[in-house]
Structures are given as structure tokens and as C-alpha cells.
Amino acid sequence: MWRRGAHADAAHHLPTAGPGASSSSTAAAAAGAASARRRRRPGLPCRPSHLFFALLVALFTASLLVVWQLLPIGDGDGDAAEGEDGEAPPLLEGGEAGAMRFSSSSLVLRAFDGESRLEAARSERRRWASLAPVRVALAVGNMNIDAQSLMLATVAKSLVSLGYEVEVLAFTDGKARDIWENICPVSIVNVGTLKSVDWSKYNAVLLSSLEGKRVVSILMQEPFRLLPVVWLIHEETLGQHLRNYAELRDSIPNVIEDWRTHFNACAYVVFPDSYLPFLYSSLDSGNFLVISGSPVDIWAAKRFGSSHSEETIRKQHGIEKGDVVILVVGSYLFVDDLPWDYVTVMRASAPQILDIAKTKNLTVQFIFFCGNGSDAYKSAFQELTSHMGLPDVSIKQISMTHDIRNLLMFVDVVLYGSLRQEPGFPPLLLRSMSSEIPVVAPNLTVITKYVSDGVHGFLFDSADPSTISSAFIQILGEKKLLDTAYSVALEGKLLSKNMLAHDCVKAHVKLLESVIHFPSYAKLPSSVSEVQERTWLWDPFEMKAVLENSLLEDESHTSTKTVDILREFPQSNQTTYADTNDTSYDYPRLSDWYDLSEIEIFEDIERREMEEIDERVERPLLSWDEVYKNARKSERLKPEGNERDEGELERTGQPVCIYEIYSGEGAWPFLHHGSLYRGVTLSKGGRRPRSDDVDAVTRLSVLDNPYYRDLLCEFGAMFAIANRVDNVHKLPWIGFQSWRAAGRKVSLSESAEKTLEEITSGESNEDVVYYWSPMDMDQTSDFWLTCDSLNAGNCRSLFEDAFRTMYGLPENVMALPPMPSDGDHWSTLHSWVMPTPSFLKFIMFSRIFVDSLHSLNVNSTEPASCFLGASEPERRHCYCRILEVLVNVWAYHSGRKMVYLNPFTGDTREQHLLDKRNGMWVKFFDFTLLKSMDEDLAEEADDGMHPGNDQWLWPLTGQVFWPGIADREREEKYIKKLDKKLKNKVKLLERQKSGYKQKPLGQ
């Protein structure tokens, strides 16, 4: 139930009545109670008078409860205070919020109003060079000529002008495509191609349709879970269906839980007004946000006015031609509450309005747009109108479920009767202004910010509602409205067209600034304060299509799509959507599941009966030879533990295998199939079905720790493959490729694969590194400069410190290996192939380097910090980007031949020619030196020289071995053998002493 203080709040708005104005029901109850007390006599415990009294009290209590539920929760101040306490309003049946507000939104607004991440990134004073702009994906349901496209196109244009790179992904093509293409790149996607979009290349995703649920399903999976998602919800169809969920429960199981999970996966779910969040209140997980100012009301007024007749609608509502209709509207936030504000306003102004109308020979009709349309509300409202001072024949109440566009077609004046402060400009007032109707409104702050008294509308003092009369003096004329009213209405219409455009665009940009993690390599865009858009893009949209013909088609199309999406079964993250445009699905109902269960039970009973019959059938006894033969046959049919699977058999005889590293099911569409490739998953138990992918977590236990798995990223998979490599890889060549290579369109084509197989199948024993994913395509960037841009400007300094610590170099000796800028390519995305022995040498060097780098981070003054990242995701994956380019340093300075393989044509070209390499640090990359360092570390680990040091990373990244371990194992084996001989000798001596002799068999 509602809190008991609601009556006190309601009384604040109720006008004071005379002494004789008490409620009839209250008087009746009091009279009944008094008469019962007078007639009370000792005797029987229950008399007819007692029953009458009890019945009367029960009826009074029931009527009081009905009115109590319809009373307002409180005034504006009380609402704000309760919102800060964070108490959620009670939910009615069906998950419907009884109060038109949600407590979680206050927390979201406080977080949204904080400092944006863009300003925080700008305050860091990034001194390194930027490589690419911030990329935003905008997924839209269609490209029709409608209000939603108008708003999104304006927002996209502002983002592009600020320096963002926006790409539009549309599910359906439309007439507005050329408008979009003049702003940013456009791609048409469907359910099938949506899974092949590399979402990791974007810094944020902005969804604007309920069809975006399919996108959210993909982004809920690894490796896209850290990508911030903002979902704009403009449709109310789903919210209306959620109210009727109880009726659809049999055919749509767990639909609310499924949608709530998708909403919860987003950073924010944004609504254009304060009414929609309460339709979706059953899905609220604390991330709802309202950004008002959408042009949907202006658009709707344009469309509806051009397709409907005012005279026809007036006749439908029984309004005479000469009547002046005053529409009283309020806030959407309190649709279930009685409009006590209306009582205050109308009681103070109604007599003056009626007197003015009488002197002008006008008949005034009042239409109150409020309430939920229930019978209880109507009866309570009729009781409330007795306090307004208006004749009953001039009052009509229409529920807020009615189409407001229909009312605005024939009303003459709109009176905004709510005195409560709202978070944004009232949408009903904005729609009234856009319909070219003179409006009368209180001088609330949110209204006076945009509307000037006597210019765009008529304002009255909210503290003194009697001042409304001065506004109606300027509106009502002799048998019609004054010309002043029409001119003010026209100015209001012109103002409303773009009144909230600038604030709406700025709010969306500021929201993106607050959710985007700006990476190190990003070119920081301009601040939200530099947004130049003051108007919506009306001109291209109004010129593109005839407004009168496309509205109904667009609305019906959207409604159909919404119902189809609603009726989709809740899909798990493992489920793939079928690539089809057919919307007529036959969904199984609960009765179908019952039938399936009965069929399974019948088949199980039949199987048991057949087994019992087979047991009763007499079979001849087999000879021992036949028994032994059947046993040997069954043994041969058993799958052996070391039996080679299909994938290994396909790779038999091939010279090379490329291991594709991935993490999570979201990367499955980017992986290749065939004997040349094999997957390596970093997610425990996340291998593809019916594949022979390698589980890196099983092969290297340190990857089971999320902290180290995030630190090492894809390099952890290489450590896992190198750990006892003979158990998983027996080919002479080995290669790796990140799943991102396919997403960035730099994976090997068929011709490149053929070229690589031919090269590795040759008899050449050269120590060559082939790579096909270049660091930069223009070949102009400096290696260390690019590395700094990827690692928050600290790549050189930390690489030098790690290298110095690794080899124990003094401070006065340069420890940064030089990398030339000769115009050739460098490798990235872990996309390369090299001989297997060279790979093991590279891993030996990498393990020592990573341990040295990790020791610097652990021993820093801020243990939880990461100097190689500027954003939160980069700090989480601290070593990933510097390890991605580590193979270049090793291959260059160890004297390996480096060859670039064009992934599209298959052409090869040697890079950084050996005879032109100057200043190679070969001595630091010599295998003998690295082998001795590896053995020294293994000896330290074996001797326990770092007790209790859980941060020592080197023993965790691979096999620990040095010659002492082999000698100790050999010695332990020899000692066990001697102990066994000694024990056997002692047993024999004991038997001889005790005179024990084994008795002959058969005695």
C-alpha cells in the first residue's frame, strides 16, 4: 500500500471547505456509530443493529481505500525528497508502477551530471600522438522519413562535427538513406550479417530501436562485454504488451526476465519523455534515463493535422460550433493520481473565466485530460469536480490513454493546470504549442526557460492561480478568440519547432562523453560545449518525402516489428538467430511441451518393455573361445584415450597450423574452418561445438585467474601452446592469428593461404617470420611512436626499464633496442608464422620479458595502476598492446628474416633487409644467453628462493626446467630402486629366520 502520509500531502492541495461541507459517507458513518452506541444494551452478543453497523463501517472503509489509492503521493518537494532516499515505489499487479516515477532514475541522473570521461581524458594532457578518431556505431531499425530518424540524424551530424567517427548500421533500408549518407557511412545489415560485425573497433554503440535487442544479445557475450551501449527507446508498444504479460504467459515464457537482462546489459536505457519509463518499469534495473526534447510531438502534430478534419472531430465529441473548448492538461508523471492541482487552479480562476465568457457571449466547455480511465477513477473525479466551482454540464473528463492528437484538433485553448516542478519541459504543453493553440501555463522554471509571457504563451503566477483571469482576458474576445491569441499561438508554434533541439542534442552528446572509455590512441573530440546545432534537420527530411503518405505505413511497420520482437523466445547467449525476413512464426505453446513430454514418457516405457522381453528370450551358451573373441572385439571398438581426432587427422602431413586466438562466443563468426586453422580459446569451457579447439585455460592454470588472463590477453594463449608443445603441436611450422584479423579484414585470403602452404612445404630451412597484419598501412609511422600511442605514452620508458631489469643493465647504459623507420611494415594482431623451434625461442624470451615488466608494475607506488593504459579497459588489459608488437623487436634483433605476406594477393616481400640492419642487439637475443637465463630462473623457482611471492609471474607462464631437476629425478628414481631391493632382502631374511615354508599345492 501507499505510505500513510499521502493524505497529508493531498490535503495540502485540497481547498478549505465550509463547516457543512463534510462528506456524506463520513456523516453517515458517524451517525450510524452514534445510534449504535445509544441502542447498545446488555444481552445477546450480536443484534441486527450490530450487523447493520458493521456493514456500514465496512462499506465506508472500502470506499476510503479506493480514494486513498487514487490520492497523490505528495507535492513536488516531497517527491524530490523521496527520490533522493532511493525507495522504489510499490508495484501493482503485472509489474506496473503505481506512481509515475522511479527511484533508480535519481541515481542515474546524479551519475550522468558528473564530470564526463572526455574532460577527464583531456585533463591528462596527453602528450603522445593520436592514431584514430573515436568511433561510434549507430544501429537504427529503419531509414524511413520519421521523427526518430530526424532526431538521430541531427545527433549524428553534431557528433561528426565534434570529431567523432559515426557509422550507421540499419536493419531496413528507407527513403532517408541518402540523407544519412551525406552525414556518415551507412551499412545495411540483417540478422545473419549482424553477427559478422566487429564491434570491438567501436568505442560505443548507440541503439535506437527495439530491434536492437539482437545487437545487445551479441554484445552481452565476450569479447564485447566491456563495450558501452546506450539504448534509445521511443516505442511504447512493448511497454503496453508488458502490461498484458499475464495473458501471454503460456505462449511467451520468461519474457520479462529476458528483456530485463538485455536492458541491464546496457549502460543507459534512454527515453524521450517521463511517461515511457513507467510503461517499462518492470524492466528497470537502475539505468533508466530521460532525455526530453525529441521532435516526435512536433512531427506528430504535422502529420495528424494534415490528415484529419477539425469539424468531424468536434461533432464526434458533441462540441457545438460556437463553443470555446478549454483543454486542461497536466503531467504524465501522475497519470493514476487525482488532479488536486486542477482543483486549486480551477477554484481560483473558474468564476473569473465564466464571467469573462458571459460578457463575451461565449459558451465555455472544459475537458480534463487526466486519469487512467478506470471506473474507480471516474467516480473519484466526479466527487472532485464539486470543489472546482464549475457547472457539471461544462465538464468532461477524458483519460490519458486517449489519443491527445485527436483532442488538439478541435480545442481552442490549452490550460496547463499542474503546479508541480518537472525535470523537463512538459511534453503535453510542447505538443499543444506545436498544434498552434494558445497555451496558459504557470511560471514554473522549466517553462519560463523557453516561453516568454505574451509572446509564445500566457503565463500566470503559480503561487496565485487567480492571475489566470488576466491571461484569458487577452485570449477571449466577442464570440471568438482575439487576434492576440492567434498571433501568440503562431509564435509558440514557431518556437516549439526547434525549441528543445539544442538541449536534446547536447544531452545525447554529454551522455556519450560519460560512457565512452577514450583509449590512448584516440583523437579526443571537441567538448559538448562546442555543439553548434540549434535546429533539427527539417529541410532535407521535409523535402525528401510527402509527409501525408508515409506516416501510417511507418507506424504500422514499426508496430508489426515490435510485436514480432516481443514474441521471440528469450534467447540464450548461445542461440543464433535465423537469417530470415519471414515474420509469421509458429511458436510452441505450453500444450505442445506437454505433448512432447508425454511422447518421451511413452517411448521410455516402450524401451523398457523391449529390454525386459529381450532378457526373457533364451540364448544358447557361448564357448570360451567365442567369449574371448567378443571381449577382444569390444576392446578394439573402445575409443582410446590417445586416439587422434578428426582435426588432427586432417592436419597430418601438413607443414603448418595457424592457431586462431579468441575469447567468448561473440568471436566465433570470425574464426576459420579447415585443416590450416585451429582455435585456441581463452574462456574456460568456451570451445566451439564439434571442433578440436584448444582450451588454453586447461593447458596453463594461470589463465584460470581472471586478473592474469586480462593482463596477458592473447599472449596467454601462446604461453599455453608452448607449455609442453609436443602434446598439442607436432608440425614444423606454427602460426597465430587473432580473431580480430578477420574483423579488420586483414585475414588470409585463399590465394594467400595457398602461397603460405607452398612456402612452408618447401625444403628451405631458413629462419623466417611471415606476417600479414601490418601495424600501419601508410608505412610512415615510427615504431616506438606508434607503440607510445597505443600504451598511454609510456611504451618506450617501460620497455627500457623492463629490458634493463631483465638483463641487469646499469642506469647509464641505454636499454631501448633501436627500431628503424625505413618505410617497411611491422607486425600486429599476433598474425604471423615461423618455424616451431623459433617459436619456442621467442616464448623463452617473452616469458622473461613479461616477468620483468610485471615486476615493475607490482613494485610501483600504486599497485592497482597500469602505466600502459589511459582508460579503464586499457588498464584492465595492461600488457596486451605492448606484447602485441614484441615479436617485431625479437625478430629484428635476433637476426630473423622478416617477410610481409599480402593477405589479399598472396605476394611476399622481405621487410627490413638483413644486410641493411644497423645496430642490431644480437647479443641480448642470443639463444645461449636466454637459455642460461631461463635455467637460472628455473633453479630459483625449484629452490624456493621466492617464498610467499604470489606475484612472481615467470613460473606461472610455462614449464620450469633446468638440468638439476633431471639429475634430482634420476637420483630419486635410483634411491627408490635401492629401497625396493633392500625391502625385498629384509623380507627374505625374515622368512628364513621364522622357518616359514610354503606348503606344496594340493595338500
Secondary structure in CASP SS format (residue, H / E / C, confidence):
PFRMAT SS
TARGET T0000
AUTHOR 0000-0000-0000
METHOD secondary structure of the structure
MODEL  1
M C 1.00
W C 1.00
R C 1.00
R C 1.00
G C 1.00
A H 1.00
H H 1.00
A H 1.00
D H 1.00
A H 1.00
A H 1.00
H H 1.00
H H 1.00
L C 1.00
P C 1.00
T C 1.00
A C 1.00
G C 1.00
P C 1.00
G C 1.00
A C 1.00
S C 1.00
S C 1.00
S H 1.00
S H 1.00
T H 1.00
A H 1.00
A H 1.00
A H 1.00
A H 1.00
A H 1.00
G H 1.00
A H 1.00
A H 1.00
S H 1.00
A H 1.00
R H 1.00
R H 1.00
R C 1.00
R C 1.00
R C 1.00
P C 1.00
G C 1.00
L C 1.00
P C 1.00
C C 1.00
R C 1.00
P H 1.00
S H 1.00
H H 1.00
L H 1.00
F H 1.00
F H 1.00
A H 1.00
L H 1.00
L H 1.00
V H 1.00
A H 1.00
L H 1.00
F H 1.00
T H 1.00
A H 1.00
S H 1.00
L H 1.00
L H 1.00
V H 1.00
V H 1.00
W H 1.00
Q H 1.00
L H 1.00
L C 1.00
P C 1.00
I C 1.00
G C 1.00
D C 1.00
G H 1.00
D H 1.00
G H 1.00
D H 1.00
A H 1.00
A H 1.00
E H 1.00
G H 1.00
E H 1.00
D H 1.00
G C 1.00
E C 1.00
A C 1.00
P C 1.00
P C 1.00
L E 1.00
L E 1.00
E C 1.00
G C 1.00
G C 1.00
E E 1.00
A E 1.00
G C 1.00
A C 1.00
M C 1.00
R C 1.00
F C 1.00
S C 1.00
S H 1.00
S H 1.00
S H 1.00
L H 1.00
V H 1.00
L H 1.00
R H 1.00
A H 1.00
F H 1.00
D C 1.00
G C 1.00
E C 1.00
S C 1.00
R H 1.00
L H 1.00
E H 1.00
A H 1.00
A H 1.00
R H 1.00
S H 1.00
E C 1.00
R C 1.00
R C 1.00
R C 1.00
W C 1.00
A C 1.00
S C 1.00
L C 1.00
A E 1.00
P E 1.00
V C 1.00
R E 1.00
V E 1.00
A E 1.00
L E 1.00
A E 1.00
V E 1.00
G C 1.00
N C 1.00
M C 1.00
N C 1.00
I C 1.00
D C 1.00
A H 1.00
Q H 1.00
S H 1.00
L H 1.00
M H 1.00
L H 1.00
A H 1.00
T H 1.00
V H 1.00
A H 1.00
K H 1.00
S H 1.00
L H 1.00
V H 1.00
S H 1.00
L H 1.00
G C 1.00
Y C 1.00
E E 1.00
V E 1.00
E E 1.00
V E 1.00
L E 1.00
A E 1.00
F C 1.00
T C 1.00
D C 1.00
G C 1.00
K C 1.00
A C 1.00
R H 1.00
D H 1.00
I H 1.00
W H 1.00
E H 1.00
N C 1.00
I C 1.00
C C 1.00
P C 1.00
V E 1.00
S E 1.00
I E 1.00
V C 1.00
N C 1.00
V H 1.00
G H 1.00
T H 1.00
L H 1.00
K C 1.00
S C 1.00
V C 1.00
D C 1.00
W H 1.00
S H 1.00
K H 1.00
Y C 1.00
N C 1.00
A E 1.00
V E 1.00
L E 1.00
L E 1.00
S C 1.00
S C 1.00
L H 1.00
E H 1.00
G H 1.00
K H 1.00
R H 1.00
V H 1.00
V H 1.00
S H 1.00
I H 1.00
L H 1.00
M C 1.00
Q C 1.00
E C 1.00
P C 1.00
F C 1.00
R C 1.00
L C 1.00
L C 1.00
P C 1.00
V E 1.00
V E 1.00
W E 1.00
L E 1.00
I C 1.00
H C 1.00
E C 1.00
E C 1.00
T H 1.00
L H 1.00
G H 1.00
Q H 1.00
H H 1.00
L H 1.00
R H 1.00
N C 1.00
Y H 1.00
A H 1.00
E H 1.00
L H 1.00
R C 1.00
D C 1.00
S C 1.00
I C 1.00
P C 1.00
N C 1.00
V H 1.00
I H 1.00
E H 1.00
D H 1.00
W H 1.00
R H 1.00
T H 1.00
H H 1.00
F H 1.00
N H 1.00
A C 1.00
C C 1.00
A C 1.00
Y E 1.00
V E 1.00
V E 1.00
F E 1.00
P C 1.00
D C 1.00
S C 1.00
Y C 1.00
L H 1.00
P H 1.00
F H 1.00
L H 1.00
Y C 1.00
S H 1.00
S H 1.00
L H 1.00
D C 1.00
S C 1.00
G C 1.00
N C 1.00
F E 1.00
L E 1.00
V E 1.00
I C 1.00
S C 1.00
G C 1.00
S C 1.00
P C 1.00
V H 1.00
D H 1.00
I H 1.00
W H 1.00
A H 1.00
A H 1.00
K H 1.00
R H 1.00
F H 1.00
G H 1.00
S H 1.00
S H 1.00
H C 1.00
S C 1.00
E H 1.00
E H 1.00
T H 1.00
I H 1.00
R H 1.00
K H 1.00
Q H 1.00
H C 1.00
G C 1.00
I C 1.00
E C 1.00
K C 1.00
G C 1.00
D C 1.00
V E 1.00
V E 1.00
I E 1.00
L E 1.00
V E 1.00
V E 1.00
G C 1.00
S C 1.00
Y H 1.00
L H 1.00
F H 1.00
V C 1.00
D C 1.00
D C 1.00
L C 1.00
P C 1.00
W H 1.00
D H 1.00
Y H 1.00
V H 1.00
T H 1.00
V H 1.00
M H 1.00
R H 1.00
A H 1.00
S H 1.00
A H 1.00
P H 1.00
Q H 1.00
I H 1.00
L H 1.00
D H 1.00
I H 1.00
A H 1.00
K H 1.00
T H 1.00
K C 1.00
N C 1.00
L C 1.00
T C 1.00
V E 1.00
Q E 1.00
F E 1.00
I E 1.00
F E 1.00
F E 1.00
C C 1.00
G C 1.00
N C 1.00
G C 1.00
S C 1.00
D H 1.00
A H 1.00
Y H 1.00
K H 1.00
S H 1.00
A H 1.00
F H 1.00
Q H 1.00
E H 1.00
L H 1.00
T H 1.00
S C 1.00
H C 1.00
M C 1.00
G C 1.00
L C 1.00
P C 1.00
D H 1.00
V H 1.00
S H 1.00
I E 1.00
K E 1.00
Q E 1.00
I E 1.00
S C 1.00
M C 1.00
T C 1.00
H C 1.00
D C 1.00
I H 1.00
R H 1.00
N H 1.00
L H 1.00
L H 1.00
M C 1.00
F C 1.00
V C 1.00
D C 1.00
V E 1.00
V E 1.00
L E 1.00
Y E 1.00
G C 1.00
S C 1.00
L C 1.00
R C 1.00
Q C 1.00
E C 1.00
P C 1.00
G C 1.00
F C 1.00
P C 1.00
P H 1.00
L H 1.00
L H 1.00
L H 1.00
R H 1.00
S H 1.00
M H 1.00
S H 1.00
S C 1.00
E C 1.00
I C 1.00
P C 1.00
V E 1.00
V E 1.00
A E 1.00
P E 1.00
N C 1.00
L C 1.00
T H 1.00
V H 1.00
I H 1.00
T H 1.00
K C 1.00
Y C 1.00
V C 1.00
S C 1.00
D E 1.00
G C 1.00
V C 1.00
H C 1.00
G E 1.00
F E 1.00
L E 1.00
F E 1.00
D C 1.00
S C 1.00
A C 1.00
D C 1.00
P H 1.00
S H 1.00
T H 1.00
I H 1.00
S H 1.00
S H 1.00
A H 1.00
F H 1.00
I H 1.00
Q C 1.00
I C 1.00
L E 1.00
G C 1.00
E C 1.00
K C 1.00
K C 1.00
L E 1.00
L C 1.00
D H 1.00
T H 1.00
A H 1.00
Y H 1.00
S H 1.00
V H 1.00
A H 1.00
L H 1.00
E H 1.00
G H 1.00
K H 1.00
L H 1.00
L H 1.00
S H 1.00
K H 1.00
N H 1.00
M C 1.00
L C 1.00
A H 1.00
H H 1.00
D H 1.00
C H 1.00
V H 1.00
K H 1.00
A H 1.00
H H 1.00
V H 1.00
K H 1.00
L H 1.00
L H 1.00
E H 1.00
S H 1.00
V H 1.00
I C 1.00
H C 1.00
F C 1.00
P C 1.00
S C 1.00
Y C 1.00
A E 1.00
K E 1.00
L C 1.00
P C 1.00
S C 1.00
S C 1.00
V H 1.00
S H 1.00
E H 1.00
V C 1.00
Q C 1.00
E C 1.00
R C 1.00
T C 1.00
W C 1.00
L C 1.00
W H 1.00
D H 1.00
P H 1.00
F H 1.00
E H 1.00
M H 1.00
K H 1.00
A C 1.00
V C 1.00
L H 1.00
E H 1.00
N H 1.00
S H 1.00
L H 1.00
L H 1.00
E H 1.00
D H 1.00
E H 1.00
S H 1.00
H H 1.00
T H 1.00
S H 1.00
T H 1.00
K H 1.00
T H 1.00
V H 1.00
D H 1.00
I H 1.00
L H 1.00
R C 1.00
E C 1.00
F C 1.00
P C 1.00
Q C 1.00
S C 1.00
N C 1.00
Q C 1.00
T C 1.00
T C 1.00
Y C 1.00
A C 1.00
D C 1.00
T C 1.00
N C 1.00
D C 1.00
T C 1.00
S C 1.00
Y C 1.00
D C 1.00
Y C 1.00
P C 1.00
R C 1.00
L H 1.00
S H 1.00
D H 1.00
W H 1.00
Y H 1.00
D H 1.00
L H 1.00
S H 1.00
E H 1.00
I H 1.00
E H 1.00
I H 1.00
F H 1.00
E H 1.00
D H 1.00
I H 1.00
E H 1.00
R H 1.00
R H 1.00
E H 1.00
M H 1.00
E H 1.00
E H 1.00
I H 1.00
D H 1.00
E H 1.00
R H 1.00
V C 1.00
E C 1.00
R C 1.00
P C 1.00
L C 1.00
L C 1.00
S C 1.00
W H 1.00
D H 1.00
E H 1.00
V H 1.00
Y H 1.00
K H 1.00
N H 1.00
A H 1.00
R H 1.00
K H 1.00
S H 1.00
E H 1.00
R H 1.00
L H 1.00
K C 1.00
P C 1.00
E C 1.00
G C 1.00
N C 1.00
E C 1.00
R C 1.00
D C 1.00
E H 1.00
G H 1.00
E H 1.00
L H 1.00
E H 1.00
R C 1.00
T C 1.00
G C 1.00
Q C 1.00
P C 1.00
V E 1.00
C E 1.00
I E 1.00
Y E 1.00
E E 1.00
I E 1.00
Y E 1.00
S C 1.00
G C 1.00
E H 1.00
G H 1.00
A H 1.00
W H 1.00
P H 1.00
F H 1.00
L C 1.00
H C 1.00
H C 1.00
G C 1.00
S C 1.00
L C 1.00
Y E 1.00
R E 1.00
G E 1.00
V E 1.00
T E 1.00
L C 1.00
S C 1.00
K C 1.00
G C 1.00
G C 1.00
R C 1.00
R C 1.00
P C 1.00
R C 1.00
S C 1.00
D C 1.00
D C 1.00
V E 1.00
D E 1.00
A H 1.00
V H 1.00
T H 1.00
R H 1.00
L C 1.00
S H 1.00
V H 1.00
L H 1.00
D H 1.00
N C 1.00
P H 1.00
Y H 1.00
Y H 1.00
R H 1.00
D H 1.00
L H 1.00
L H 1.00
C C 1.00
E C 1.00
F H 1.00
G H 1.00
A H 1.00
M H 1.00
F H 1.00
A H 1.00
I H 1.00
A H 1.00
N C 1.00
R C 1.00
V H 1.00
D H 1.00
N H 1.00
V C 1.00
H C 1.00
K C 1.00
L C 1.00
P C 1.00
W E 1.00
I E 1.00
G E 1.00
F E 1.00
Q E 1.00
S E 1.00
W C 1.00
R H 1.00
A H 1.00
A H 1.00
G H 1.00
R C 1.00
K C 1.00
V C 1.00
S C 1.00
L C 1.00
S C 1.00
E H 1.00
S H 1.00
A H 1.00
E H 1.00
K H 1.00
T H 1.00
L H 1.00
E H 1.00
E H 1.00
I H 1.00
T H 1.00
S H 1.00
G C 1.00
E C 1.00
S C 1.00
N C 1.00
E C 1.00
D C 1.00
V E 1.00
V E 1.00
Y E 1.00
Y E 1.00
W C 1.00
S C 1.00
P E 1.00
M C 1.00
D C 1.00
M C 1.00
D C 1.00
Q C 1.00
T C 1.00
S C 1.00
D C 1.00
F H 1.00
W H 1.00
L H 1.00
T H 1.00
C H 1.00
D H 1.00
S H 1.00
L H 1.00
N C 1.00
A C 1.00
G C 1.00
N C 1.00
C H 1.00
R H 1.00
S H 1.00
L H 1.00
F H 1.00
E H 1.00
D H 1.00
A H 1.00
F H 1.00
R H 1.00
T H 1.00
M H 1.00
Y H 1.00
G C 1.00
L C 1.00
P C 1.00
E C 1.00
N C 1.00
V C 1.00
M C 1.00
A C 1.00
L C 1.00
P C 1.00
P C 1.00
M C 1.00
P C 1.00
S C 1.00
D C 1.00
G C 1.00
D C 1.00
H C 1.00
W C 1.00
S E 1.00
T C 1.00
L C 1.00
H C 1.00
S C 1.00
W E 1.00
V E 1.00
M E 1.00
P E 1.00
T H 1.00
P H 1.00
S H 1.00
F H 1.00
L H 1.00
K H 1.00
F H 1.00
I H 1.00
M H 1.00
F H 1.00
S H 1.00
R H 1.00
I H 1.00
F H 1.00
V H 1.00
D H 1.00
S H 1.00
L H 1.00
H H 1.00
S H 1.00
L H 1.00
N H 1.00
V H 1.00
N C 1.00
S C 1.00
T C 1.00
E C 1.00
P C 1.00
A C 1.00
S C 1.00
C C 1.00
F C 1.00
L C 1.00
G C 1.00
A C 1.00
S C 1.00
E H 1.00
P H 1.00
E H 1.00
R H 1.00
R H 1.00
H C 1.00
C C 1.00
Y C 1.00
C H 1.00
R H 1.00
I H 1.00
L H 1.00
E H 1.00
V C 1.00
L H 1.00
V H 1.00
N H 1.00
V H 1.00
W H 1.00
A H 1.00
Y H 1.00
H H 1.00
S C 1.00
G C 1.00
R C 1.00
K E 1.00
M E 1.00
V E 1.00
Y E 1.00
L E 1.00
N C 1.00
P C 1.00
F C 1.00
T C 1.00
G C 1.00
D C 1.00
T E 1.00
R E 1.00
E E 1.00
Q E 1.00
H C 1.00
L C 1.00
L H 1.00
D H 1.00
K H 1.00
R C 1.00
N C 1.00
G C 1.00
M C 1.00
W C 1.00
V H 1.00
K H 1.00
F H 1.00
F H 1.00
D C 1.00
F H 1.00
T H 1.00
L H 1.00
L H 1.00
K H 1.00
S H 1.00
M H 1.00
D H 1.00
E H 1.00
D H 1.00
L H 1.00
A H 1.00
E H 1.00
E H 1.00
A H 1.00
D H 1.00
D H 1.00
G C 1.00
M C 1.00
H C 1.00
P C 1.00
G C 1.00
N C 1.00
D C 1.00
Q C 1.00
W C 1.00
L C 1.00
W H 1.00
P H 1.00
L H 1.00
T C 1.00
G C 1.00
Q C 1.00
V C 1.00
F C 1.00
W C 1.00
P H 1.00
G H 1.00
I H 1.00
A H 1.00
D H 1.00
R H 1.00
E H 1.00
R H 1.00
E H 1.00
E H 1.00
K H 1.00
Y H 1.00
I H 1.00
K H 1.00
K H 1.00
L H 1.00
D H 1.00
K H 1.00
K H 1.00
L H 1.00
K H 1.00
N H 1.00
K H 1.00
V H 1.00
K H 1.00
L H 1.00
L H 1.00
E H 1.00
R H 1.00
Q H 1.00
K H 1.00
S H 1.00
G C 1.00
Y C 1.00
K C 1.00
Q C 1.00
K C 1.00
P C 1.00
L C 1.00
G C 1.00
Q C 1.00
END
